[in-house]
Amino acid sequence: KVFEYLASGNRILAIAPKDGACAELIRNTRTGLVKDFNEDCTSIFADLEQFEFNPNIEEISLYHRKNQTKLLTDFFQYVLQN
């Protein structure tokens, strides 16, 4: 689902572990904020409004379906050849 959110071009607000894969993806692409399950979320919408939305288009393109399919195909070909 996160890949679909990236493709939407909108800011993302994720409630997820701060050290998880989802959080890392959102940080690397600069597409939104991540709040941990244990954090105080009373200011969550204000934080999101203040977030400087400046997505890393080059990083986001790595997660497009076409690129992900190519990576998977390359992996299968590597496994089959070895």
C-alpha positions in Angstrom: 0.0 0.0 0.0 2.9 2.4 0.7 4.0 2.2 -2.9 0.5 3.3 -4.0 0.7 6.2 -1.6 4.1 7.2 -3.0 2.6 7.2 -6.5 -0.3 9.4 -5.5 1.9 12.4 -5.0 0.3 13.4 -1.8 1.8 13.9 1.6 1.9 10.7 3.7 1.1 10.4 7.4 2.1 6.9 8.7 1.5 5.5 12.2 4.3 2.9 12.2 7.5 1.9 14.0 10.0 4.7 13.6 12.8 2.2 12.8 10.7 0.1 10.4 10.9 -0.3 6.6 7.9 1.9 6.0 9.4 4.8 8.0 12.7 4.5 6.2 11.0 4.5 2.8 9.0 7.7 3.7 12.1 9.4 5.1 14.2 8.5 2.0 11.6 9.8 -0.4 10.8 12.8 1.8 7.1 12.2 1.2 5.6 12.5 4.7 5.8 12.0 8.4 6.0 8.9 10.5 4.6 8.8 14.1 5.3 5.9 16.3 2.5 4.0 17.9 3.6 5.2 21.3 3.9 8.9 20.4 1.5 11.6 21.5 -0.5 12.2 18.4 -2.4 15.3 19.6 -0.4 17.6 17.3 -0.3 15.2 14.4 -2.2 17.3 11.9 -0.4 20.5 12.8 2.9 18.6 12.3 1.8 17.4 8.9 0.7 20.9 7.8 4.1 22.2 8.8 6.0 19.4 7.1 8.0 20.8 4.1 6.7 18.5 1.3 9.7 18.2 -1.1 9.5 14.7 -2.5 12.7 13.1 -3.9 11.3 12.1 -7.3 14.4 10.1 -8.2 14.1 8.0 -5.1 10.3 7.6 -5.6 10.9 6.3 -9.2 12.8 3.4 -7.8 9.6 2.1 -6.3 7.4 2.3 -9.4 5.8 -0.9 -10.4 7.9 -1.2 -13.6 11.2 -0.9 -11.7 10.1 -3.3 -9.0 9.0 -5.8 -11.6 12.4 -5.5 -13.4 14.2 -6.1 -10.1 12.2 -9.2 -9.5 12.7 -10.5 -13.0 16.5 -9.9 -12.7 16.5 -11.8 -9.4 14.6 -14.8 -10.9 17.0 -14.9 -13.9 20.0 -14.8 -11.6 18.6 -17.6 -9.4 17.8 -19.7 -12.5 21.2 -19.3 -14.0 23.1 -20.2 -10.8 
